């Protein structure tokens, strides 16, 4: 089943805060509910929150009860802002919302002033179509990405990964975890070292759960152990996802990623990033321009609801870090395997996926 | 108050598993109780478990009720083996136990066969003296070490540390944290980034608690965040403790330490190790020969008693890692600040602290 889907009028999500103990679905029936689900990480993972946001546009559209195209468009632009503000780092969210806006603008903007029931109805239907298409494309792209990446995995490999980049982080199948799935599907023998990924423990809670479901052998480790196993030659490569990739190939991803990249360089093993082209933001020149979401201190001072630090403890919680392009061996997208110089290879990948986005200045289209 | 002390016949420990919420003392009245306290990390930190083990010899001596010197010595040798087996990586434990054994051998071994109440009584008293002296020396050495290290800290500094190396990890004052205390005592302004230090959370639970008590400003971070702050120039230096230092300067310390050293090298900031000379094991040529304690998987799959990974999850738990000497800017002991080549500088430090230990082959004396 899909991590995000539209079912009988509600957006249905697998509640990722309840895993691994409880598999439960949540239904969002309003903009507030979906925005809250994204903010509290009931749904997480750059591609998955992109899909959730596209459906969020469908829910948000219900907040306008009239039939006038221009007020409806203005309403949708406000809905888009609400959704984009939920999580600032992952660009797929802004990308998905902008895709919906672009599609409805083509319908609504040319209409003359006044009531136009059919045009508004048509635009509402378009929002559903865009979201569904985006989900279908995500699944298809992940399978393509997986196949491209699988070629980089040795016949027998110990692969280390961070956070969760599987079905739960996408609509289905996954990015970095999709590459691992594809390699195994191609008959390779892969054992996975899973970083627990503090503070939210996506590795310990979600990646283990997916690997266990698939019968893929794995070993859970704390984030601080990765260096130990890498330095002992027990890891052949590291592969991670991404929340935003700048035009120069700098990668924003879950906090802890930069450290893995440095460890790979120091120990001479490849560091791969797997993400759909929708994660590439050509409007951002370098990683320094990517906003880093700062989350609650409570997610550091408490684990699984239990306080582990003294009352009054000051904590920092940058949710992402930036890995400079020079540490990245290759970036794998649905378009293929891209290598340095990334300015050229990423622009070509985006152009192949979406000729308009690859060719023109993007400030208007993707700026979050 | 001291982390480890002998009070009215019992070994009194601050229970480090109950902190930061509850400050409680545990009293150990037998070898089993003290061995269990070390194994379960009620007392932890290389110098603190050295002190606990020295008192463990006192408790263990009570298991022999006779008055014959040779059987008593044989009994104490068995007690020593039990204590050494509790935690294999930190050499201070074996060092302390061997110190006790050497002292009582000088009394017991020359005695003729048969009952010698006075000699056995004298040996029992010597065990207490050795343990108390060792504790007093630890406190004094930490203050010296702190003063040497303080000279390396800039006037205004952001210092990152890992695990707990404070009063709780020693008898009093601390090693790496002692350096920070000394720097502040010397009028420097220090802000500390505290790695939470998964899995046991010594940073989140214990270092924060000590810093808060002392009013030293700090920010708690997850282990995966260290690279983020280091790469942004927000950390001036990293300073850690050690559980065992090989003759060539390779350092075994709490898992995650190696990663910090690599991050320091990559970002051109100093990586310091602070430990008493008792942590230097000249019988071990390189870090490859240091045994790495493997602890329970449950400490990975559970946090604060709450299971965070799916049932059936396979986890690894090496409790320490080894940082090659080439990453270590300097090693700070009570004897001074030692730099590469470490073979020479560490041997000189040990010789200055203990002429016998620095000069002769140590296989007999320290081998754990």
Boltz contact constraints between the chains, C-beta under 6 A:
constraints:
  - contact:
      token1: [A, 20]
      token2: [B, 310]
      max_distance: 6.0
  - contact:
      token1: [A, 198]
      token2: [B, 222]
      max_distance: 6.0
  - contact:
      token1: [A, 199]
      token2: [B, 222]
      max_distance: 6.0
  - contact:
      token1: [A, 201]
      token2: [B, 308]
      max_distance: 6.0
  - contact:
      token1: [A, 204]
      token2: [B, 308]
      max_distance: 6.0
  - contact:
      token1: [A, 204]
      token2: [B, 309]
      max_distance: 6.0
  - contact:
      token1: [A, 208]
      token2: [B, 309]
      max_distance: 6.0
  - contact:
      token1: [A, 208]
      token2: [B, 310]
      max_distance: 6.0
  - contact:
      token1: [A, 208]
      token2: [B, 313]
      max_distance: 6.0
  - contact:
      token1: [A, 209]
      token2: [B, 310]
      max_distance: 6.0
  - contact:
      token1: [A, 212]
      token2: [B, 310]
      max_distance: 6.0
  - contact:
      token1: [A, 219]
      token2: [B, 314]
      max_distance: 6.0
  - contact:
      token1: [A, 219]
      token2: [B, 316]
      max_distance: 6.0
  - contact:
      token1: [A, 220]
      token2: [B, 300]
      max_distance: 6.0
  - contact:
      token1: [A, 220]
      token2: [B, 309]
      max_distance: 6.0
  - contact:
      token1: [A, 220]
      token2: [B, 313]
      max_distance: 6.0
  - contact:
      token1: [A, 220]
      token2: [B, 315]
      max_distance: 6.0
  - contact:
      token1: [A, 221]
      token2: [B, 316]
      max_distance: 6.0
  - contact:
      token1: [A, 222]
      token2: [B, 198]
      max_distance: 6.0
  - contact:
      token1: [A, 222]
      token2: [B, 199]
      max_distance: 6.0
  - contact:
      token1: [A, 223]
      token2: [B, 223]
      max_distance: 6.0
  - contact:
      token1: [A, 223]
      token2: [B, 224]
      max_distance: 6.0
  - contact:
      token1: [A, 224]
      token2: [B, 223]
      max_distance: 6.0
  - contact:
      token1: [A, 224]
      token2: [B, 255]
      max_distance: 6.0
  - contact:
      token1: [A, 224]
      token2: [B, 256]
      max_distance: 6.0
  - contact:
      token1: [A, 225]
      token2: [B, 255]
      max_distance: 6.0
  - contact:
      token1: [A, 227]
      token2: [B, 258]
      max_distance: 6.0
  - contact:
      token1: [A, 227]
      token2: [B, 259]
      max_distance: 6.0
  - contact:
      token1: [A, 228]
      token2: [B, 318]
      max_distance: 6.0
  - contact:
      token1: [A, 228]
      token2: [B, 321]
      max_distance: 6.0
  - contact:
      token1: [A, 255]
      token2: [B, 224]
      max_distance: 6.0
  - contact:
      token1: [A, 255]
      token2: [B, 225]
      max_distance: 6.0
  - contact:
      token1: [A, 256]
      token2: [B, 224]
      max_distance: 6.0
  - contact:
      token1: [A, 258]
      token2: [B, 227]
      max_distance: 6.0
  - contact:
      token1: [A, 259]
      token2: [B, 227]
      max_distance: 6.0
  - contact:
      token1: [A, 262]
      token2: [B, 262]
      max_distance: 6.0
  - contact:
      token1: [A, 262]
      token2: [B, 263]
      max_distance: 6.0
  - contact:
      token1: [A, 262]
      token2: [B, 266]
      max_distance: 6.0
  - contact:
      token1: [A, 263]
      token2: [B, 262]
      max_distance: 6.0
  - contact:
      token1: [A, 266]
      token2: [B, 262]
      max_distance: 6.0
  - contact:
      token1: [A, 300]
      token2: [B, 220]
      max_distance: 6.0
  - contact:
      token1: [A, 303]
      token2: [B, 303]
      max_distance: 6.0
  - contact:
      token1: [A, 303]
      token2: [B, 304]
      max_distance: 6.0
  - contact:
      token1: [A, 304]
      token2: [B, 303]
      max_distance: 6.0
  - contact:
      token1: [A, 304]
      token2: [B, 306]
      max_distance: 6.0
  - contact:
      token1: [A, 304]
      token2: [B, 308]
      max_distance: 6.0
  - contact:
      token1: [A, 306]
      token2: [B, 304]
      max_distance: 6.0
  - contact:
      token1: [A, 308]
      token2: [B, 201]
      max_distance: 6.0
  - contact:
      token1: [A, 308]
      token2: [B, 204]
      max_distance: 6.0
  - contact:
      token1: [A, 308]
      token2: [B, 205]
      max_distance: 6.0
  - contact:
      token1: [A, 308]
      token2: [B, 304]
      max_distance: 6.0
  - contact:
      token1: [A, 309]
      token2: [B, 204]
      max_distance: 6.0
  - contact:
      token1: [A, 309]
      token2: [B, 208]
      max_distance: 6.0
  - contact:
      token1: [A, 309]
      token2: [B, 220]
      max_distance: 6.0
  - contact:
      token1: [A, 310]
      token2: [B, 20]
      max_distance: 6.0
  - contact:
      token1: [A, 310]
      token2: [B, 208]
      max_distance: 6.0
  - contact:
      token1: [A, 310]
      token2: [B, 209]
      max_distance: 6.0
  - contact:
      token1: [A, 310]
      token2: [B, 212]
      max_distance: 6.0
  - contact:
      token1: [A, 313]
      token2: [B, 208]
      max_distance: 6.0
  - contact:
      token1: [A, 313]
      token2: [B, 220]
      max_distance: 6.0
  - contact:
      token1: [A, 314]
      token2: [B, 219]
      max_distance: 6.0
  - contact:
      token1: [A, 315]
      token2: [B, 220]
      max_distance: 6.0
  - contact:
      token1: [A, 316]
      token2: [B, 219]
      max_distance: 6.0
  - contact:
      token1: [A, 316]
      token2: [B, 221]
      max_distance: 6.0
  - contact:
      token1: [A, 318]
      token2: [B, 228]
      max_distance: 6.0
  - contact:
      token1: [A, 321]
      token2: [B, 228]
      max_distance: 6.0
